Amino acid sequence: MSRPTVFVSRKLPEAAMAIIRRTCEVTLWPEEERPVPPNELVARLREADGALLMLSDRIDGAVLDAAGPRCRVIANMAVGYDNIDIAACTQRGVLVTNTPGVLTDTTADLAFALLMAAARRLGEGQRLIQADRWTGWSPMFMVGQEITGATIGIVGAGRIGQAVAKRAAGFDMRLLYHNRKPSADMAALGAEYRGLDDLLRESDFVVVLLPLSAETRGLFGEREFRLMKPTAVFVNAARGPIVQEGALYRALQEGWIWAAGLDVFAAEPIRADHPLLSLDNVTAVPHIGSATVQTRTRMATLAAENLVAVVTGGRPITPVNPQVLDQ
């Protein structure tokens, strides 16, 4: 009996590749940093029973139709799946899987690190030293915002939002959160539910941890930033298109808010000439929320296990559209 053929769109840790190679023939995209071009992706899917893809790989009905019916599973190496049209996949009988749970703490660590770095001006301070502009100490030199005892507003009450709340509690922060509906898990952590407007008005730190959807795209614009305190710090560790970047630039430049810590951007990779990067009160990192050796390896192995399960006739661990399994 022939072995299933699968396509992997980026080099993975060997532990994950070994899982796939045990039962499948593997075609691997050879470039580590450049995403698969759309026409190449179609060609690879046309010859594969399944694929392990990244957030940079876009899958919609047109891609699936062009690729043909052979590919029956897309294992996405991410929690989010805004790069995939789930309805189009379901309609065509293509199962989609993701990697929830394994990156919760790592991403929460990064979100809180951005909060602290922006509040205490760490990036600005490093740039000042590197430019040889540190001339000495003075009482109000490089003063930042207090974290301990401040109010944090967490927008999104999923696993990562709850993990950030636990970290904030360790700093004796007052916990507020906003979600589509109140969360018993957040309440158990001592967090108080707020409507979005009230959360923005009350919070010293606003941390965004929402999935990208039609409802959340562009959620943070001029109106929302003007509701925030002029001393507030805004952190986005979710998805870039949730924020209207032009409005955020104006908010930071004109002092509607005090600083921002950003892991994600509307278009990635962000270029060095992006207006946000010209501002001293922006701390920016290149979408590294889950980027530890341990977590990325766990993500890759879970994606590999999902892929292999489906192409060998089993059930995946973390399906996104499990109704396909019943078709």
Number of C-alpha atoms within 10 A of each C-alpha: 3 7 14 16 20 27 24 23 23 18 15 19 15 12 13 19 17 14 17 25 15 10 16 21 16 18 15 17 17 12 11 11 8 11 17 21 11 13 11 12 21 19 14 23 25 20 17 23 24 28 29 27 24 19 16 14 16 17 22 14 16 11 18 20 13 13 19 15 16 14 23 21 27 28 29 28 23 22 19 18 22 16 16 19 14 19 13 17 21 18 11 16 19 21 25 28 26 24 24 15 13 18 22 20 20 19 24 24 17 20 28 20 14 29 26 20 21 27 26 18 21 17 17 18 16 12 13 14 11 10 9 9 10 13 8 6 8 8 6 7 9 12 11 17 18 11 18 13 15 16 20 28 30 31 24 21 25 16 18 24 26 25 22 24 26 18 15 20 18 10 12 13 21 19 24 26 28 26 17 10 11 15 18 11 13 24 15 10 14 15 24 17 21 19 15 17 13 15 24 27 17 18 24 27 30 25 26 24 25 23 18 19 14 10 9 14 16 16 16 17 16 18 11 16 21 17 17 25 18 17 17 25 27 28 28 24 25 26 23 20 18 25 22 17 19 12 17 23 19 16 22 22 18 11 16 19 23 24 30 30 26 24 20 24 22 14 9 11 10 16 9 9 8 9 12 22 15 12 15 18 23 26 23 21 16 12 19 14 21 20 14 13 9 12 17 19 18 20 25 25 23 26 28 26 19 27 31 27 17 22 23 13 8 12 16 25 16 19 19 20 16 15 11 18 15 6 7
